Amino acid sequence: MGDWSPPPCWYAPLYTPKQLKKEMEHTWSLESTGYQWDAEQRAKYAEGGDEPGTYEDFNVAKSGDGYWWDGYVPDGGEGVPGALDCDDGPFWLDKGDPPPAEYQNAVTPQVLSEIAYNRIRVPDTEINLKPDAERAQKVNLATWAWLDAATFEPVSVTAEVPVLGMWARTTATPVSLTLEPGTDDAELHPSSGTCPFNDDGSIGTPFTAGSEEEIPPCGLTYLRATPDGETYPLRATITWDIEWEGSGNTGGDLPDGSFGTTTELEVDEIQSVVR
């Protein structure tokens, strides 16, 4: 939605002490990372004791009191620029302690809200038109546009880290429909081209017989016919207001999202008979 995306990687609790110990000891057994690197890692995670920044036996004695955090890249995101930037782990955090400030993008409710944002999927923007898109529109006669109630409803996605009791729910709520006629030779209704949602979740008013000469609350009027074989690209875009709430009484706003479709419309002159 929109041109915004969450971090390409983040730090999250990925290992218990026993899990990290198994992972690291397997890596060392392969002897593929070099003696010096292996020795540095052993000194840090297995043999450091009480020295600052080092640990005894992967903190196995603190099992249940915290987790090893490490860089995480979501599935399919390996090739995204910045995906390899979260390479300063693993690091230990006791339960309830905030991540150190130097670890950018360490998972928080805010980061979870951004992850959830990226997973929101909204329905296609298919508006009703009168005359419908299969028929030619008429010069100087309004084209009515509307969306039925319940077609667009708020959409929510929740991201969580169960071991921390941390979560965030991001909700996208549709707020308006914007019409772009595809030509300067058109009048928009309303003049801004933006039609707000009604209280019942609909937009505009459905066309009814006898309304041909009326101005619709949402729609447009083409002032010039399309040349033979050509069309005007009518763009209809739904704007979604994005908010989130999360654990620890957190919450806030995220950038608005938008999703639209383009419909090619033919516009004809009204034919009249002069007697």
C-alpha positions as CSV (number, residue, x, y, z in Angstrom):
1,M,0.0,0.0,0.0
2,G,1.5,3.3,-1.0
3,D,5.3,3.9,-1.5
4,W,6.2,3.0,2.1
5,S,7.6,-0.2,3.4
6,P,8.8,-1.6,6.8
7,P,12.4,-2.3,7.7
8,P,14.1,-4.9,5.5
9,C,15.4,-6.7,8.6
10,W,15.0,-6.5,12.3
11,Y,16.3,-8.0,15.5
12,A,14.1,-10.5,17.3
13,P,14.3,-13.2,20.0
14,L,15.3,-16.2,17.9
15,Y,17.1,-18.7,20.3
16,T,16.9,-20.1,23.8
17,P,20.4,-20.7,25.3
18,K,20.2,-24.4,24.3
19,Q,19.1,-23.6,20.7
20,L,22.0,-21.1,20.2
21,K,24.5,-23.5,21.7
22,K,23.4,-26.3,19.3
23,E,23.5,-24.0,16.3
24,M,26.9,-22.5,17.1
25,E,28.5,-25.9,18.0
26,H,27.3,-27.3,14.7
27,T,28.8,-24.4,12.8
28,W,32.2,-24.8,14.6
29,S,32.2,-28.5,13.9
30,L,32.1,-27.8,10.1
31,E,35.4,-25.9,10.4
32,S,34.3,-23.7,7.5
33,T,34.3,-20.3,9.3
34,G,38.0,-20.2,10.1
35,Y,39.9,-20.8,13.4
36,Q,40.2,-17.2,14.4
37,W,36.4,-16.5,14.0
38,D,35.5,-19.7,15.8
39,A,37.9,-18.9,18.7
40,E,36.4,-15.4,19.0
41,Q,32.9,-16.8,19.1
42,R,33.8,-19.4,21.7
43,A,35.4,-16.8,23.8
44,K,32.3,-14.6,23.6
45,Y,29.5,-17.1,24.0
46,A,30.9,-20.2,25.7
47,E,34.1,-19.3,27.7
48,G,33.8,-15.6,28.5
49,G,32.6,-16.0,32.1
50,D,32.0,-12.6,33.8
51,E,34.0,-10.5,31.3
52,P,32.0,-7.6,29.9
53,G,30.2,-8.5,26.7
54,T,30.8,-12.3,27.1
55,Y,28.9,-15.2,28.4
56,E,29.3,-18.5,30.2
57,D,28.0,-21.6,28.3
58,F,25.6,-19.6,26.2
59,N,23.7,-18.4,29.3
60,V,22.3,-21.9,29.8
61,A,22.1,-21.1,33.5
62,K,19.6,-18.4,32.6
63,S,17.3,-20.6,30.5
64,G,13.7,-19.2,30.9
65,D,14.9,-15.8,32.0
66,G,15.5,-14.4,28.5
67,Y,16.4,-15.1,24.9
68,W,19.2,-14.7,22.4
69,W,18.2,-12.0,19.8
70,D,19.6,-12.0,16.3
71,G,19.0,-10.5,12.9
72,Y,15.9,-11.7,11.0
73,V,14.9,-11.2,7.4
74,P,11.3,-12.1,6.3
75,D,10.7,-14.8,3.7
76,G,11.3,-13.4,0.3
77,G,13.2,-10.3,1.5
78,E,16.7,-11.6,1.2
79,G,17.4,-9.5,-1.9
80,V,16.0,-6.3,-0.5
81,P,18.5,-3.5,0.0
82,G,19.5,-3.4,3.7
83,A,18.4,-7.0,4.4
84,L,21.9,-7.9,5.6
85,D,22.3,-4.9,7.8
86,C,21.1,-6.7,11.0
87,D,24.4,-8.5,11.5
88,D,25.5,-7.5,15.0
89,G,24.0,-10.4,16.9
90,P,23.3,-12.6,18.6
91,F,22.9,-10.7,21.9
92,W,21.2,-11.6,25.1
93,L,18.2,-9.9,26.6
94,D,16.5,-10.7,29.9
95,K,12.7,-10.8,29.7
96,G,11.2,-7.4,30.0
97,D,14.4,-5.5,29.2
98,P,14.3,-3.1,26.2
99,P,16.8,-3.8,23.4
100,P,19.9,-1.7,23.6
101,A,19.7,1.5,21.5
102,E,22.6,0.6,19.2
103,Y,20.5,-2.3,17.7
104,Q,18.4,-0.4,15.1
105,N,15.1,-2.1,14.2
106,A,15.1,-4.3,17.3
107,V,11.6,-5.6,17.4
108,T,9.1,-3.4,19.3
109,P,5.4,-2.9,19.0
110,Q,6.1,-0.1,16.5
111,V,8.2,-2.4,14.3
112,L,5.5,-5.1,14.5
113,S,3.0,-2.5,13.4
114,E,5.1,-1.8,10.4
115,I,5.5,-5.5,9.6
116,A,1.7,-5.9,9.8
117,Y,1.3,-2.9,7.6
118,N,3.2,-4.6,4.8
119,R,1.0,-7.6,5.0
120,I,-2.4,-5.8,4.7
121,R,-4.3,-6.8,1.6
122,V,-7.3,-4.7,0.5
123,P,-10.0,-5.5,-2.0
124,D,-9.8,-4.4,-5.6
125,T,-11.2,-0.9,-6.4
126,E,-14.1,-1.8,-8.7
127,I,-16.6,1.1,-8.8
128,N,-20.1,1.1,-10.2
129,L,-20.6,3.4,-13.2
130,K,-23.7,4.7,-14.9
131,P,-23.5,4.5,-17.9
132,D,-21.4,1.4,-17.2
133,A,-17.9,1.0,-18.6
134,E,-19.0,-1.3,-21.4
135,R,-21.1,1.5,-22.9
136,A,-19.9,4.9,-24.2
137,Q,-20.3,7.8,-21.9
138,K,-22.0,10.9,-23.2
139,V,-20.6,14.4,-23.6
140,N,-22.2,16.9,-21.1
141,L,-24.2,14.1,-19.3
142,A,-22.9,13.1,-15.9
143,T,-21.3,9.7,-15.3
144,W,-22.4,8.5,-11.9
145,A,-19.9,6.6,-9.7
146,W,-20.6,4.7,-6.4
147,L,-19.5,1.9,-4.2
148,D,-22.0,-0.3,-2.4
149,A,-22.0,-0.5,1.4
150,A,-19.9,-3.4,2.9
151,T,-17.8,-3.5,-0.3
152,F,-15.0,-1.8,1.6
153,E,-14.6,-2.4,5.3
154,P,-11.7,-2.0,7.7
155,V,-9.0,-4.6,7.3
156,S,-6.7,-5.6,10.2
157,V,-3.5,-7.6,10.5
158,T,-1.8,-8.6,13.7
159,A,2.0,-9.3,14.2
160,E,3.3,-10.7,17.4
161,V,6.2,-12.2,19.3
162,P,4.5,-14.7,21.6
163,V,7.5,-15.4,23.8
164,L,7.6,-11.7,24.8
165,G,3.9,-11.1,24.9
166,M,4.5,-8.4,22.3
167,W,2.0,-7.6,19.6
168,A,0.7,-4.9,17.3
169,R,-2.5,-4.7,15.3
170,T,-2.5,-2.5,12.2
171,T,-5.9,-1.5,10.8
172,A,-6.6,0.1,7.4
173,T,-9.9,2.0,7.2
174,P,-11.2,3.2,3.8
175,V,-11.9,7.0,4.0
176,S,-12.3,8.3,0.4
177,L,-12.5,7.6,-3.3
178,T,-10.6,9.9,-5.7
179,L,-11.5,10.0,-9.4
180,E,-9.1,11.2,-12.1
181,P,-10.8,11.4,-15.5
182,G,-7.8,11.0,-17.7
183,T,-8.4,14.3,-19.5
184,D,-8.6,18.0,-18.6
185,D,-11.8,18.1,-20.6
186,A,-14.0,17.0,-17.7
187,E,-15.8,18.3,-14.6
188,L,-15.5,16.4,-11.3
189,H,-18.3,15.9,-8.8
190,P,-17.4,17.1,-6.2
191,S,-15.0,19.5,-7.8
192,S,-12.1,18.1,-5.8
193,G,-12.6,14.7,-7.3
194,T,-12.6,13.1,-3.8
195,C,-15.8,11.4,-2.6
196,P,-16.0,10.6,1.1
197,F,-17.4,7.4,2.5
198,N,-21.0,7.7,3.8
199,D,-22.0,6.6,7.3
200,D,-23.1,3.2,6.1
201,G,-19.8,2.5,4.4
202,S,-20.9,3.3,0.8
203,I,-19.6,6.0,-1.5
204,G,-21.8,8.2,-3.7
205,T,-25.4,7.4,-4.6
206,P,-26.5,4.6,-7.0
207,F,-28.1,5.9,-10.2
208,T,-31.9,5.7,-10.5
209,A,-34.1,6.0,-13.5
210,G,-35.0,9.7,-14.1
211,S,-31.7,11.0,-12.7
212,E,-30.0,11.6,-16.1
213,E,-30.2,15.4,-15.8
214,E,-29.0,15.5,-12.2
215,I,-25.5,16.1,-10.9
216,P,-24.3,13.0,-8.9
217,P,-22.7,13.4,-5.5
218,C,-19.8,11.4,-6.8
219,G,-18.9,11.2,-10.5
220,L,-17.8,13.3,-13.4
221,T,-19.0,14.9,-16.7
222,Y,-16.9,14.6,-19.8
223,L,-16.9,17.8,-21.9
224,R,-15.3,16.4,-25.1
225,A,-15.7,13.1,-27.0
226,T,-12.8,10.7,-27.4
227,P,-11.3,10.5,-30.9
228,D,-12.2,7.4,-32.9
229,G,-10.6,4.3,-31.5
230,E,-9.3,6.1,-28.3
231,T,-10.4,6.2,-24.7
232,Y,-10.0,8.2,-21.5
233,P,-8.2,6.3,-18.7
234,L,-10.5,6.9,-15.6
235,R,-8.5,6.3,-12.5
236,A,-10.3,5.4,-9.3
237,T,-8.3,5.3,-6.1
238,I,-9.3,4.4,-2.5
239,T,-7.4,6.1,0.2
240,W,-7.0,4.0,3.4
241,D,-6.3,5.6,6.8
242,I,-3.7,3.4,8.7
243,E,-3.6,3.2,12.5
244,W,-2.1,0.7,14.9
245,E,-2.4,-0.4,18.5
246,G,-0.1,-2.6,20.5
247,S,1.1,-4.2,23.7
248,G,2.1,-1.8,26.5
249,N,-0.6,0.7,25.6
250,T,1.3,1.7,22.4
251,G,-0.2,2.9,19.2
252,G,-0.3,5.6,16.6
253,D,-0.6,6.4,12.9
254,L,1.2,5.0,9.9
255,P,1.3,6.6,6.4
256,D,-2.0,6.4,4.4
257,G,-2.2,3.7,1.8
258,S,-3.8,3.8,-1.6
259,F,-5.0,1.3,-4.1
260,G,-6.6,2.0,-7.4
261,T,-7.7,0.7,-10.8
262,T,-7.9,2.3,-14.3
263,T,-10.9,1.9,-16.6
264,E,-10.8,2.9,-20.2
265,L,-13.9,4.9,-21.2
266,E,-15.2,5.9,-24.6
267,V,-17.1,9.2,-24.7
268,D,-19.4,10.0,-27.6
269,E,-21.2,13.2,-28.7
270,I,-25.0,13.1,-28.1
271,Q,-26.7,12.7,-31.4
272,S,-29.8,14.8,-32.0
273,V,-32.2,15.1,-34.9
274,V,-33.0,18.6,-36.3
275,R,-36.3,19.0,-38.0
